[in-house]
Amino acid sequence: MNQYIREPFNGLSHLFGAILSLLGLTAMLVKVTINGDSFLTIIAIIIFGVSMILLYSSSATYHMVIAKDSIIQFLRRLDHSMIYLLIAGTYAPFCLITLKGTTGYILFIIISIIAICGILFKMVWFNCPRWISTALYIGMGWIIIFLASPLSEKIGTQGIFYLIIGGVLYTIGGIIYGLKPKIAFIKKLGFHEIFHIFILLGTLCHFICVFSYVI
């Protein structure tokens, strides 16, 4: 299969993620439409859903396409940049729907600015040490913990559980990506493949949280 797909597992796993993201966005839009939710709620859901689709689509494209090195490097930059977009997109439902008001809006603006700066940072210094980009991803994601109390009042203990577990899964995946450990007990799967699995699981947890407890 390697003659047709550059990295079969990584490419196909995130292609699967892109398809699930499209289905997830559709399901969320159907739910908010039936509920008669506000226009802002619909916008927040679209931001979240589209960020998932773009992340997994760009990742799948990068890992699947066989092309000349310049194209591969461009796709790689795009793939890494989309991580910031997904993090910001995931904040949208919690900031614009759950928290709302000044706190939610300001937090979303701050996260969006960080995401834009992160994308520019990746474009300018793509080959920075892995620990720097990993720390930025993880730190940006966990800012939400400072608002755990008001969030728990709105989405309850179970909602917070899925939110935190999703963050933990992303964090473990990020650490695995940053440290590149040799995972000997899992045959044929390297650190990158395991990283992809944790990212998929983290996204799934956050989707469950948004679909079941936010909208």
C-alpha positions in Angstrom: 0.0 0.0 0.0 3.0 2.3 0.6 3.3 2.7 -3.2 -0.1 4.4 -3.2 -0.2 6.0 0.2 2.9 7.5 1.8 2.0 6.7 5.4 -1.0 4.3 5.3 -1.9 4.1 9.0 -1.5 7.8 9.7 -3.2 8.9 6.5 -6.2 6.5 6.7 -6.7 7.0 10.4 -7.1 10.7 10.0 -9.1 10.3 6.8 -11.5 8.3 9.1 -11.3 11.2 11.5 -12.2 13.7 8.8 -15.3 11.6 7.8 -16.4 11.3 11.4 -15.9 15.1 11.8 -18.2 15.8 8.9 -20.8 13.4 10.3 -20.4 15.0 13.7 -20.9 18.5 12.4 -24.0 17.4 10.5 -25.4 15.8 13.7 -24.7 18.9 15.8 -26.3 21.2 13.2 -29.4 19.0 13.0 -29.6 19.1 16.8 -29.3 22.8 17.2 -31.8 23.4 14.4 -34.3 21.1 16.0 -33.8 22.9 19.3 -34.2 26.3 17.7 -31.0 27.5 19.2 -29.6 31.0 18.6 -27.5 32.1 15.6 -24.5 32.4 17.8 -24.9 28.8 18.9 -25.0 27.7 15.2 -21.8 29.7 14.5 -20.0 28.2 17.4 -20.9 24.7 16.3 -19.8 25.4 12.7 -16.5 26.8 14.0 -15.9 23.6 16.1 -17.0 21.2 13.3 -15.1 22.9 10.5 -11.9 23.0 12.7 -12.1 19.3 13.2 -12.7 18.7 9.5 -9.8 20.9 8.5 -7.4 19.3 11.0 -8.1 15.8 9.9 -8.4 16.6 6.2 -5.0 18.4 6.2 -3.4 15.6 8.2 -4.8 12.9 6.0 -3.7 14.7 2.9 -0.1 15.2 4.2 0.3 11.6 5.3 -1.3 10.1 2.2 0.0 12.1 -0.7 3.1 11.0 -2.6 4.6 14.1 -4.2 7.8 16.1 -4.6 9.5 17.3 -1.4 8.4 20.9 -1.7 4.7 19.9 -1.8 5.2 17.5 1.1 6.9 20.2 3.2 4.0 22.7 2.5 1.4 20.1 3.5 3.4 19.4 6.6 3.4 23.0 7.6 -0.3 23.2 7.0 -0.9 20.0 9.0 0.9 21.4 12.0 -0.7 24.8 11.7 -4.2 23.2 11.8 -3.5 22.0 15.4 -3.8 25.6 16.6 -7.0 25.9 14.5 -8.5 22.8 16.1 -7.7 24.0 19.6 -9.2 27.4 19.0 -12.2 25.8 17.3 -12.8 23.5 20.3 -13.0 26.5 22.6 -15.8 28.0 20.5 -18.8 26.0 21.9 -17.6 26.4 25.5 -16.8 30.2 25.2 -19.7 31.2 23.0 -22.4 28.9 24.2 -21.7 27.7 27.7 -19.9 30.7 29.2 -21.3 33.3 26.9 -21.1 36.9 28.1 -17.9 39.0 28.5 -15.8 36.2 30.0 -16.6 33.7 27.2 -16.1 36.3 24.4 -12.9 37.6 25.8 -11.4 34.1 26.3 -12.4 33.1 22.7 -10.7 36.3 21.4 -7.6 35.6 23.4 -7.4 31.9 22.2 -8.0 33.0 18.6 -5.1 35.5 18.8 -2.9 32.8 20.3 -3.9 30.4 17.5 -3.1 33.0 14.8 0.3 33.7 16.4 0.9 30.0 16.7 0.2 29.5 13.0 2.5 32.4 12.1 5.2 30.9 14.4 5.0 27.6 12.6 5.3 29.2 9.3 8.3 31.3 10.3 10.1 28.7 12.5 8.7 25.3 11.5 11.8 23.3 12.6 11.8 24.6 16.1 12.5 22.0 18.9 9.5 19.7 19.3 9.2 20.5 23.0 8.5 24.2 22.2 5.6 23.5 19.8 4.3 20.7 22.1 4.3 23.0 25.1 2.5 25.7 23.2 -0.2 23.2 22.1 -0.7 21.8 25.6 -0.6 25.1 27.4 -3.1 26.7 25.0 -5.4 23.8 25.5 -5.4 23.8 29.3 -6.1 27.5 29.7 -9.8 26.4 30.0 -9.0 24.8 33.4 -9.1 28.2 35.0 -12.8 28.4 34.2 -13.7 24.8 35.3 -16.0 26.1 38.1 -18.4 28.2 35.9 -18.2 25.5 33.2 -19.2 22.7 35.6 -22.2 24.7 36.7 -23.5 24.7 33.2 -22.4 21.3 31.8 -22.3 19.3 35.0 -19.8 16.8 36.3 -20.2 14.4 33.4 -19.6 17.2 30.9 -16.5 18.3 32.8 -15.4 14.6 32.8 -15.4 14.4 29.0 -13.8 17.8 28.7 -10.9 16.9 31.0 -10.4 13.4 29.6 -10.2 14.8 26.1 -7.6 17.2 27.3 -5.7 14.4 29.0 -5.7 12.3 25.9 -4.5 15.2 23.8 -1.8 15.9 26.4 -0.6 12.3 26.4 -0.5 12.3 22.6 1.4 15.5 22.6 4.0 14.2 25.1 4.4 11.0 23.0 4.9 13.2 19.9 7.4 15.4 21.7 9.5 12.6 23.3 9.2 10.1 20.4 9.4 7.0 22.7 9.9 3.5 21.3 6.7 1.7 22.1 8.0 -1.9 21.8 4.9 -3.7 23.1 2.8 -2.4 20.1 4.0 -4.1 17.0 4.1 -2.1 13.7 3.0 1.1 15.4 5.5 3.8 16.2 5.2 6.9 18.3 3.5 8.8 15.4 0.8 6.2 14.9 0.1 6.1 18.7 0.0 9.9 18.7 -2.7 9.9 16.0 -4.8 7.4 18.0 -4.7 9.7 21.1 -5.6 12.7 19.0 -8.7 10.9 17.6 -9.8 9.8 21.1 -9.3 13.3 22.4 -11.5 14.8 19.7 -14.1 12.1 20.3 -14.3 13.0 24.0 -14.7 16.7 23.2 -17.3 16.0 20.6 -19.3 13.9 23.1 -19.0 16.8 25.6 -20.3 19.4 23.2 -23.0 17.2 21.6 -24.4 15.8 24.9 -23.8 18.6 27.4 -23.2 22.0 25.6 -25.9 22.0 22.9 
